[in-house]
Amino acid sequence: MDENRHIEKRILRLEGLSVGYLINKRTNREVLSDLNVELRQGELICMLGANGAGKSTLLRTISGVQAPLAGCVKINGRNVNEYGRRELSQLISLVYTDNTAAGGLTLTELVGLGRQPYTGFFGRLSADDRRVVADSIAAVGLTHKADEYVSCLSDGERQKTMIARALAQQTPIIILDEPTAFLDVASRIETMKLLHDLAINEGKAIILSSHDISQALMLASRLWLISGDGKLIDGVTEDLVLDGALNRLFPDRDVTFDPTIGDFFASTESHRVVRLVCDDQLLCHWLTNALNRNNIITTDEAEITVEVLDRNKFVVDGKHVAGISSLISELKQHFSE
Amino acid sequence: MTVILTAAVVVLLPACLIAGSVSIPLREVAAIISGSTDVNEIHRIIVVETRLPMALTAILAGASLSIAGLMLQTTFNNHLADPSILGISTGSSLGVAIVMLLFGGVIGTGFGSYLSVLMGAIVGAAVVMAVLLAFSTVVKNSLLLLIIGIMISYLASSAISLLNFFSTQEGVHSFVIWGLGNFSGITLDRLPLFALLTLLPIFGSFLLCKPLNALLLGTRYAENLGVNLRATRNWLITISSLLTAVVTAFCGPIGFIGLMVPHMARLMYRTSNHSVLLPATALSGSVIALLCCWLSSLSPAGTIPINAITPIIAIPVIVYIIVNRKNIFYFN
């Protein structure tokens, strides 16, 4: 298949990489150690981990901004540090959530800055450069705003503009540090969809860090899970979900990953247990949600049985109840006895 | 916009030649400039030896200070940065004070003292700039950095006061006169030196357009675009402190032009793109300095110090910008 063509080529490799900070000449603080993973063209990798787990540090090290403590990052088989500034800027483009002072540039001018690795001393754009810029703006769907000032754009549009700038840089690898952090739900989904399409259609190799678990599970071809103990777990998204690996993200926190829903939830432990009998999956899901919120958990074996007749009719131990709110009060009363 | 600014130069330049304690009519000025011999000799000397160098000095000094201001605003990512606020002018003044008061080199006597004053100004400016840059790697917040600049400025001022206190009366007098700022300190024969020392760094600033534009995105993005941060920063420091120091040495510490003019240029040309903004800033700076020069020569009692005029023009503009920043296109 045409789509699989890109997946063949391995572009980035971490070999025995340890990242962290030098505190002084003798001591350093190792954040992640002995990482051995690789990235192929056409892959979208989501890096998930708790705050302070070392996501940003790893991204900085991969992009060559920060020196590794041990091991190396190789792009096309060559150590990142051996590339010249200009060569590297043609291999990796970065997207941050930094505030910029570029409000007085038009969207086209800002995206045009992405051509700097290719332009001459004065940064003048050729006809070819301008075409690349226009294509990049079209790829993020902002052609209608091409001549507007960056200061007039919404947060979501700004983030897409920065992605367009990265596209104009025409690099095989794009690295994004929490690209959806300050966006509303719609912009978050659009941005992730855009990145997913870029990986699939253009063969870009994309690494992004995120806290948005559900989006990551939907769109990432692989996950890099940064566990609390300085390990990186790499695997196909679905494998990691089914293996329960996601629970290693927050080992000492009071949250649990629910593989049926694909997100984290507050751990519920309760002696208040009911058995739910229900044919409608959707209704069952939201009833469980309501019960959990009231500190009641559902299992297959329980003394109390809730039988669901329809959306508003329930039977609790032979007694008929109407509506979810009445069901909850009935159960609460039951448990308090 | 360029047309309007050029027109302003065309109007203000002759205005500067006409106005002064002795008023010389436009027709006679034109005759003098065109090299006609049929003119009042005293008037000829006033125009050619005093007013023309003064106007040309204003043009060069205005462009220099404004470009220094623009480069500092982009380097520090702060719209309130300028040579006087960040203490670079004061650093220059301290350098001059050390030369003039400590070593007794009184300004205007001989080429040697001229050169030593100039060196003092350059070293003073460069030291302050280097200290600021050292702080900028530790203090990331640009507002705090600005406050550090103001503190450095106070420190240099107090050093200047101490030097004044222990110095001779005539030394203090010449330093105070210099400190008021004026464009008339440069004679016709020294104008080429001043022109060379300002035009060279101005030319240098034009070569930095590309990295300056990248720096609008912040240092991390600039680095990713292949900009050599260390080298670029060093060049930006060198050029902006050179521009500030040269103007300060020749004309005294002139405030507010470097702060106001880049904003004026951004508002008039509606862009932050340095390829447009740098030349626009240079031209606007020349216009504003010429305007100050003309205003300073309007009093029959003599030339008004430039530093008495620049705040009157600049502060309303700066306050307007601060108050209206939510509606101004280039703020975020």
Interface residues (C-beta under 8 A of the other chain):
Chain A: S63 V65 R85 R86 L88 S89 I92 S93 L94 Y96 D98 N99 T100 A101 A102 G103 G104 L105 T106 E109 L110 L113 G114 Q116 P117 T119 F121 F122 G123 Y149 S151 C152 Q169
Chain B: T74 N77 L207 C209 K210 N213 A214 L216 L217 G218 R220 Y221 E223 N224 L225 G226 V227 N228 R266 R270 T271 S272 N273 S275 F329 Y330 F331 N332
